[in-house]
Amino acid sequence: MPDLNFVLLYVDSPTASATFYTNLLGKPPVEASPTFAMFAMDSGVMLGLWSRHTVEPAPSAGGGGSEIAFAVADADTVSATHADWAARGLPILQTPTAMDFGHTFVALDPDGHRLRVFAPSAPPSA
């Protein structure tokens, strides 16, 4: 079975979304055109931003129906990232919260895609 290595988000304006993600991720896209932009993550996963107006077949759903998740080291990093993103003006859907899988918060990108930052709970001791 092939490994998952590419995530595509359908966006209204790839140029505007590329600017948003450049600022958020601290790196420029490795590819950019009026209808598509792509970012290479340090993990090897590629993040593509595709114009919803040119996708074929046309998508039937908008943003918000799924999430992109960013795992971080600990709850302090979750809180610091939340403070940073809130100061940048990202809409915050969920403030830092302890959940069964770890400490987390959720923000939105300009197209309503959910961005979850979380610090996984420590595995139970043996």
C-alpha positions as CSV (number, residue, x, y, z in Angstrom):
1,M,0.0,0.0,0.0
2,P,1.4,3.4,-0.9
3,D,2.2,5.8,2.0
4,L,0.2,9.0,2.4
5,N,2.4,11.9,1.4
6,F,0.2,14.6,-0.1
7,V,-2.7,16.6,1.3
8,L,-4.7,18.8,-1.0
9,L,-6.9,21.7,0.2
10,Y,-9.4,23.3,-2.2
11,V,-9.1,27.1,-1.8
12,D,-10.7,30.2,-3.3
13,S,-7.4,31.9,-4.2
14,P,-4.2,29.8,-4.2
15,T,-2.2,33.0,-4.3
16,A,-3.9,34.4,-1.2
17,S,-3.7,31.0,0.6
18,A,0.0,30.6,-0.3
19,T,0.7,34.0,1.3
20,F,-1.3,32.8,4.4
21,Y,0.6,29.5,4.7
22,T,4.0,31.1,3.9
23,N,3.5,33.3,6.9
24,L,2.1,30.5,9.1
25,L,4.7,27.9,8.2
26,G,7.7,30.3,7.8
27,K,8.6,28.9,4.4
28,P,7.7,29.7,0.8
29,P,5.9,27.3,-1.5
30,V,8.1,25.1,-3.6
31,E,5.6,25.6,-6.5
32,A,3.2,28.4,-7.2
33,S,0.8,29.3,-10.1
34,P,-2.5,31.2,-10.2
35,T,-4.4,27.9,-9.7
36,F,-2.1,25.9,-7.5
37,A,0.6,26.2,-4.7
38,M,2.6,23.5,-3.0
39,F,4.6,23.4,0.3
40,A,7.1,20.8,1.3
41,M,6.9,20.0,5.0
42,D,10.0,18.9,6.9
43,S,8.2,15.5,7.5
44,G,8.1,14.9,3.7
45,V,4.4,15.5,3.4
46,M,3.4,17.9,0.7
47,L,0.6,20.4,1.2
48,G,-1.2,21.5,-2.0
49,L,-3.5,24.4,-2.4
50,W,-5.7,24.0,-5.4
51,S,-8.2,26.5,-6.8
52,R,-11.6,25.1,-6.1
53,H,-12.7,26.8,-9.4
54,T,-10.4,24.6,-11.5
55,V,-10.6,21.2,-9.7
56,E,-12.0,18.4,-11.8
57,P,-14.3,16.8,-11.0
58,A,-15.7,19.9,-9.1
59,P,-15.6,19.5,-5.3
60,S,-18.9,19.3,-3.5
61,A,-17.8,20.4,-0.1
62,G,-16.0,23.5,1.3
63,G,-13.5,23.9,4.1
64,G,-14.2,22.8,7.7
65,G,-15.2,19.2,7.0
66,S,-11.7,17.9,7.9
67,E,-8.6,19.0,9.7
68,I,-4.9,19.4,9.2
69,A,-3.1,18.5,12.4
70,F,0.2,19.7,13.7
71,A,1.8,17.6,16.5
72,V,4.0,19.6,19.0
73,A,6.1,18.6,21.9
74,D,4.0,19.7,24.9
75,A,1.1,21.7,26.3
76,D,3.3,24.8,26.7
77,T,4.0,24.7,22.9
78,V,0.3,24.4,22.3
79,S,-0.4,27.5,24.4
80,A,2.4,29.4,22.8
81,T,1.3,28.5,19.3
82,H,-2.3,29.5,20.2
83,A,-1.1,32.9,21.5
84,D,0.9,33.4,18.3
85,W,-1.9,32.5,15.9
86,A,-4.5,34.5,17.8
87,A,-2.2,37.5,17.7
88,R,-1.9,37.0,13.9
89,G,-5.7,37.2,13.7
90,L,-6.5,33.6,12.9
91,P,-10.0,32.7,13.9
92,I,-9.9,30.4,16.9
93,L,-12.6,27.7,17.0
94,Q,-11.3,26.0,20.1
95,T,-9.1,27.5,22.8
96,P,-6.4,25.3,24.4
97,T,-8.2,22.4,25.9
98,A,-7.2,19.1,27.5
99,M,-8.9,16.2,25.6
100,D,-8.5,12.5,25.8
101,F,-5.7,12.4,23.1
102,G,-3.8,15.4,24.5
103,H,-3.7,19.2,24.8
104,T,-5.1,21.0,21.7
105,F,-6.6,24.0,20.1
106,V,-8.2,24.6,16.7
107,A,-7.9,27.6,14.3
108,L,-9.2,28.3,10.8
109,D,-7.4,29.3,7.6
110,P,-9.0,31.8,5.2
111,D,-11.0,29.1,3.5
112,G,-12.4,27.7,6.7
113,H,-10.1,24.7,6.8
114,R,-9.5,23.5,10.4
115,L,-5.9,23.7,11.7
116,R,-5.5,21.6,14.9
117,V,-2.4,21.9,17.0
118,F,-1.9,19.2,19.6
119,A,0.5,17.7,22.1
120,P,-0.3,14.0,22.3
121,S,-0.9,12.5,25.8
122,A,1.9,10.6,27.2
123,P,1.5,6.8,26.6
124,P,0.4,4.9,29.7
125,S,3.2,3.5,31.9
126,A,3.7,-0.3,31.7
